[in-house]
Amino acid sequence: MPATFGGLGPTIKQVYEEIVAKGLVKPSVDGDVTALPKLPKPVEEAIKSGDVFVEPLIKSTISDDRGDEPLYYGYPASDLINKGYQIPHVMGLLWDKRLITPVEAEIVKRIIMLSADHGPCVSGALTTIIAACAGIQMAQSVAAGLIMIGPRFGGAVTDAGKWFKYAVENKLISGSFPGAYEEKRRAGAGDRPSSQERQESRQAGERARLLREVDRHFDPAPRFCFVG
């Protein structure tokens, strides 16, 4: 045994050379590199070349990001950009599994523009502001605001769409639909519209007018006659 740990290597070498000299062991000969077995390709390289297919853990019929660019229901992102398609078309591919028409794209674009900002007084925005003022980090503050989404905030647009669909399917008259809906909404309330509600009604009417203008340039949408 060597006196120190640093002498371990030279001692092992010395012992090895002694037993080789006595013929107890034979030194190994380096093999031919060309005779070594060929290693397979890395998985990433094999997938890119198409030699293998790895089953994805999550299957989706609308999006695919396994290649060099994402596919939206089979449409490469570069094709959508180069051909002038916009966010509404991507939303149509992801939500409705089809490339929506120009009139539908214009409607979706206007809805996004008219709904982009509700102001600081609605439930979600106010809760987010309160949480941020309390020193809560941004992600948690936004999450607090999202929790406020419900039938009277965030769900109103969905409910309106359901009512429009109901009116079309039941062949209601557009002129009497708003009054009937308002009467049903206020049934049993026994109160009068507040100034805030009147202002919101005027704003909703202007939004409805901007949406109905689409009919002048494209084929009319049956549900639009109930808007506003």
C-alpha positions as CSV (number, residue, x, y, z in Angstrom):
1,M,0.0,0.0,0.0
2,P,1.3,3.5,-0.8
3,A,2.1,5.8,2.1
4,T,-0.3,8.5,0.8
5,F,-3.3,8.7,-1.4
6,G,-1.3,10.5,-4.1
7,G,0.9,7.4,-4.5
8,L,-2.0,5.1,-5.3
9,G,-1.8,5.6,-9.0
10,P,1.9,4.9,-9.4
11,T,1.6,1.8,-7.1
12,I,-1.3,0.4,-9.2
13,K,0.8,0.9,-12.4
14,Q,3.8,-0.8,-10.8
15,V,1.8,-3.8,-9.7
16,Y,0.2,-4.1,-13.1
17,E,3.5,-4.1,-14.9
18,E,4.9,-6.8,-12.5
19,I,2.0,-9.2,-13.1
20,V,2.2,-8.5,-16.9
21,A,5.9,-9.4,-16.8
22,K,5.2,-12.6,-14.9
23,G,2.6,-13.6,-17.6
24,L,-0.3,-13.6,-15.2
25,V,-2.3,-11.2,-17.4
26,K,-2.1,-10.1,-21.0
27,P,-2.5,-6.4,-22.0
28,S,-5.7,-5.7,-24.0
29,V,-5.2,-4.6,-27.6
30,D,-7.2,-1.5,-28.8
31,G,-9.8,-2.7,-31.3
32,D,-10.3,-1.3,-34.8
33,V,-12.6,1.7,-34.6
34,T,-14.2,0.8,-37.9
35,A,-15.2,-2.6,-36.5
36,L,-17.2,-1.1,-33.6
37,P,-21.0,-1.3,-33.9
38,K,-22.7,1.7,-35.3
39,L,-24.7,3.6,-32.7
40,P,-28.3,4.6,-33.6
41,K,-29.3,8.2,-34.3
42,P,-30.4,10.4,-31.4
43,V,-34.2,10.5,-31.0
44,E,-34.4,14.2,-32.0
45,E,-32.5,13.6,-35.2
46,A,-34.5,10.4,-36.0
47,I,-37.8,12.2,-35.5
48,K,-36.7,15.2,-37.7
49,S,-35.6,12.8,-40.5
50,G,-38.9,10.8,-40.3
51,D,-37.2,7.5,-39.4
52,V,-39.3,7.1,-36.2
53,F,-42.6,8.3,-34.8
54,V,-43.0,9.0,-31.1
55,E,-46.6,8.8,-29.9
56,P,-47.5,12.1,-28.2
57,L,-48.6,12.1,-24.6
58,I,-51.4,14.5,-25.5
59,K,-53.4,14.3,-28.7
60,S,-55.2,17.3,-30.1
61,T,-57.2,17.6,-33.3
62,I,-56.8,21.4,-33.6
63,S,-53.1,22.2,-32.9
64,D,-49.8,20.5,-33.5
65,D,-46.4,21.9,-32.4
66,R,-44.2,19.0,-33.1
67,G,-42.6,20.4,-36.2
68,D,-40.6,23.5,-36.9
69,E,-43.8,25.7,-36.7
70,P,-47.2,25.3,-35.1
71,L,-50.1,23.9,-37.1
72,Y,-53.6,25.2,-36.5
73,Y,-56.0,22.5,-37.6
74,G,-53.5,21.5,-40.3
75,Y,-52.7,25.1,-41.4
76,P,-49.0,26.1,-40.9
77,A,-48.7,29.4,-39.0
78,S,-46.5,30.8,-41.8
79,D,-49.2,30.2,-44.4
80,L,-51.8,32.0,-42.3
81,I,-49.4,35.0,-41.8
82,N,-48.3,35.1,-45.4
83,K,-51.8,34.9,-46.8
84,G,-53.1,37.7,-44.7
85,Y,-55.2,35.8,-42.2
86,Q,-55.6,37.4,-38.8
87,I,-56.5,36.4,-35.2
88,P,-60.2,35.8,-35.9
89,H,-59.2,33.1,-38.5
90,V,-56.9,31.4,-36.0
91,M,-59.7,31.5,-33.4
92,G,-62.0,29.9,-35.9
93,L,-59.5,27.1,-36.6
94,L,-59.0,26.4,-32.9
95,W,-62.6,26.7,-31.8
96,D,-64.7,25.8,-34.8
97,K,-62.2,23.6,-36.7
98,R,-62.7,25.6,-39.9
99,L,-61.4,28.7,-41.7
100,I,-64.2,31.2,-41.0
101,T,-65.6,33.4,-43.7
102,P,-64.8,37.1,-44.1
103,V,-68.0,38.2,-42.5
104,E,-67.4,36.0,-39.5
105,A,-63.8,37.2,-39.2
106,E,-65.0,40.8,-39.2
107,I,-67.6,40.1,-36.5
108,V,-65.0,38.4,-34.3
109,K,-62.6,41.3,-34.8
110,R,-65.2,43.9,-33.9
111,I,-66.2,41.9,-30.8
112,I,-62.6,41.7,-29.6
113,M,-62.2,45.4,-30.2
114,L,-65.4,46.3,-28.4
115,S,-64.7,43.9,-25.5
116,A,-61.0,44.5,-25.0
117,D,-61.5,46.8,-22.0
118,H,-64.4,46.9,-19.6
119,G,-62.9,49.8,-17.5
120,P,-61.7,49.7,-13.9
121,C,-65.1,49.4,-12.2
122,V,-66.2,45.9,-13.2
123,S,-65.8,43.0,-10.7
124,G,-62.7,41.4,-12.3
125,A,-60.8,44.7,-12.8
126,L,-61.7,46.1,-9.4
127,T,-60.6,42.8,-7.6
128,T,-57.4,42.8,-9.5
129,I,-56.6,46.4,-8.6
130,I,-57.5,45.8,-4.9
131,A,-55.2,42.7,-4.8
132,A,-52.4,44.6,-6.5
133,C,-52.7,47.5,-4.0
134,A,-52.5,45.0,-1.2
135,G,-49.0,44.0,-2.4
136,I,-50.1,40.7,-4.1
137,Q,-47.9,39.7,-7.0
138,M,-49.3,40.2,-10.6
139,A,-50.1,36.6,-11.4
140,Q,-52.1,36.1,-8.1
141,S,-53.9,39.5,-8.6
142,V,-55.0,38.6,-12.1
143,A,-56.1,35.2,-10.8
144,A,-58.2,36.9,-8.2
145,G,-59.9,39.0,-10.9
146,L,-60.5,35.9,-13.1
147,I,-62.3,34.2,-10.1
148,M,-64.9,37.0,-10.4
149,I,-66.1,35.8,-13.8
150,G,-69.7,34.7,-13.6
151,P,-73.2,35.3,-14.9
152,R,-73.1,39.1,-14.3
153,F,-69.4,39.6,-15.3
154,G,-67.9,37.8,-18.3
155,G,-70.9,35.5,-18.7
156,A,-73.2,38.3,-20.0
157,V,-71.9,38.0,-23.6
158,T,-72.4,34.2,-23.4
159,D,-75.9,34.6,-22.1
160,A,-76.7,37.2,-24.8
161,G,-75.6,34.8,-27.5
162,K,-77.8,32.0,-26.0
163,W,-80.8,34.4,-26.0
164,F,-80.1,35.4,-29.7
165,K,-79.9,31.7,-30.6
166,Y,-83.1,31.0,-28.7
167,A,-84.9,33.9,-30.5
168,V,-83.8,32.7,-34.0
169,E,-84.7,29.0,-33.3
170,N,-88.1,30.1,-32.0
171,K,-88.7,32.6,-34.8
172,L,-89.3,35.5,-32.5
173,I,-89.8,39.0,-33.8
174,S,-86.8,41.2,-33.4
175,G,-88.9,44.3,-32.5
176,S,-90.6,42.6,-29.5
177,F,-87.6,40.6,-28.4
178,P,-85.7,43.2,-26.3
179,G,-88.9,44.2,-24.4
180,A,-89.8,40.6,-23.6
181,Y,-86.2,39.8,-22.5
182,E,-86.1,42.9,-20.3
183,E,-89.5,42.1,-18.7
184,K,-88.3,38.6,-18.0
185,R,-85.0,39.8,-16.6
186,R,-86.6,42.3,-14.2
187,A,-89.5,40.0,-13.2
188,G,-90.1,40.4,-9.5
189,A,-87.3,43.0,-9.1
190,G,-89.7,45.9,-8.5
191,D,-87.0,48.5,-9.2
192,R,-86.4,51.2,-11.8
193,P,-83.3,51.4,-14.0
194,S,-80.5,53.3,-12.4
195,S,-78.4,56.0,-14.1
196,Q,-75.5,53.6,-14.3
197,E,-77.8,51.0,-16.0
198,R,-79.0,53.7,-18.5
199,Q,-75.3,54.6,-19.3
200,E,-74.5,50.9,-19.8
201,S,-77.5,50.5,-22.0
202,R,-76.4,53.4,-24.2
203,Q,-72.9,51.9,-24.5
204,A,-74.4,48.5,-25.3
205,G,-76.5,50.2,-28.0
206,E,-73.5,51.8,-29.6
207,R,-71.6,48.4,-29.6
208,A,-74.6,46.8,-31.1
209,R,-74.8,49.4,-33.9
210,L,-71.1,48.8,-34.7
211,L,-71.7,45.1,-35.0
212,R,-74.9,45.5,-37.1
213,E,-72.9,47.6,-39.6
214,V,-71.3,44.4,-40.8
215,D,-74.6,43.4,-42.4
216,R,-74.3,46.4,-44.8
217,H,-71.1,45.0,-46.3
218,F,-71.7,41.2,-46.1
219,D,-74.5,38.7,-46.1
220,P,-76.8,39.4,-43.2
221,A,-76.4,37.2,-40.0
222,P,-79.9,36.2,-38.7
223,R,-78.9,36.7,-35.0
224,F,-77.8,40.3,-35.6
225,C,-81.4,41.5,-35.9
226,F,-81.7,40.8,-32.1
227,V,-78.5,42.7,-31.2
228,G,-79.3,45.9,-29.3
